[in-house]
Amino acid sequence: MTFPKLAPLAVIAAMAATSAMAEITVTDAYAFETAPTAMAGGGFLTITNTGDSDDVLTAVQADFPSVQLHTTEFDGDIARMMHLEAIPVAAGETVTLAPGGMHVMFMGLQGNPLTAGDEISATLVFEQAGEMPVTFDVVARDTADSHGEDRGHNHDQNSHDHGNSHDH
């Protein structure tokens, strides 16, 4: 039998596949506290792909009725939330989800506001890197300066479009 000779080849093939995969790191995951009547809250983080191949964030899972990837589009002073199916993270690149741009929407708070000091346990789902646990620290809104520009975007307002709009 020649099977034992094939075993080293299988190991080499597995190592080659592993080295070509995306290597994802996540930093600075946070969400702003929300008002008691808020129906949704925004989550923000930085994703870095140090691998040799592109990857895609396809979902975020957390203990809320709905969790979606969104981006913010501005028409003058009006902010509109747009649902994203996925967020690409190219090899060697960093993608920042920040106020006024791409973000995670924790939807269906229903009288259970996000409170400064709390943590949100979540799982990021990537096409290649798979599932990655992450903890969003809930911070007071006055800490916006330490996390980037807030641009006046407020997830507590029900006047924004939080539907599944797709303007492609």
ChimeraX attribute file (.defattr): number of C-alpha atoms within 10 A of each C-alpha:
attribute: neighborCount
match mode: 1-to-1
recipient: residues
	/A:1	4
	/A:2	6
	/A:3	7
	/A:4	8
	/A:5	9
	/A:6	9
	/A:7	11
	/A:8	11
	/A:9	11
	/A:10	11
	/A:11	11
	/A:12	11
	/A:13	11
	/A:14	11
	/A:15	11
	/A:16	11
	/A:17	10
	/A:18	13
	/A:19	12
	/A:20	13
	/A:21	18
	/A:22	25
	/A:23	19
	/A:24	20
	/A:25	12
	/A:26	18
	/A:27	14
	/A:28	16
	/A:29	20
	/A:30	21
	/A:31	30
	/A:32	25
	/A:33	23
	/A:34	25
	/A:35	17
	/A:36	14
	/A:37	14
	/A:38	20
	/A:39	19
	/A:40	24
	/A:41	25
	/A:42	27
	/A:43	22
	/A:44	23
	/A:45	21
	/A:46	15
	/A:47	19
	/A:48	19
	/A:49	23
	/A:50	18
	/A:51	19
	/A:52	15
	/A:53	16
	/A:54	19
	/A:55	22
	/A:56	18
	/A:57	20
	/A:58	17
	/A:59	20
	/A:60	22
	/A:61	17
	/A:62	16
	/A:63	11
	/A:64	15
	/A:65	10
	/A:66	14
	/A:67	21
	/A:68	21
	/A:69	23
	/A:70	24
	/A:71	21
	/A:72	20
	/A:73	14
	/A:74	13
	/A:75	8
	/A:76	6
	/A:77	9
	/A:78	11
	/A:79	19
	/A:80	20
	/A:81	24
	/A:82	21
	/A:83	22
	/A:84	18
	/A:85	13
	/A:86	17
	/A:87	19
	/A:88	14
	/A:89	22
	/A:90	18
	/A:91	19
	/A:92	15
	/A:93	13
	/A:94	16
	/A:95	16
	/A:96	17
	/A:97	22
	/A:98	24
	/A:99	25
	/A:100	20
	/A:101	17
	/A:102	24
	/A:103	25
	/A:104	22
	/A:105	24
	/A:106	25
	/A:107	18
	/A:108	16
	/A:109	18
	/A:110	13
	/A:111	11
	/A:112	14
	/A:113	18
	/A:114	25
	/A:115	17
	/A:116	15
	/A:117	10
	/A:118	13
	/A:119	17
	/A:120	19
	/A:121	13
	/A:122	18
	/A:123	16
	/A:124	17
	/A:125	18
	/A:126	21
	/A:127	15
	/A:128	15
	/A:129	17
	/A:130	15
	/A:131	16
	/A:132	14
	/A:133	13
	/A:134	21
	/A:135	16
	/A:136	19
	/A:137	22
	/A:138	22
	/A:139	19
	/A:140	15
	/A:141	14
	/A:142	10
	/A:143	11
	/A:144	15
	/A:145	9
	/A:146	7
	/A:147	14
	/A:148	11
	/A:149	12
	/A:150	16
	/A:151	12
	/A:152	10
	/A:153	18
	/A:154	18
	/A:155	22
	/A:156	19
	/A:157	15
	/A:158	12
	/A:159	11
	/A:160	16
	/A:161	14
	/A:162	17
	/A:163	11
	/A:164	13
	/A:165	12
	/A:166	10
	/A:167	6
	/A:168	3
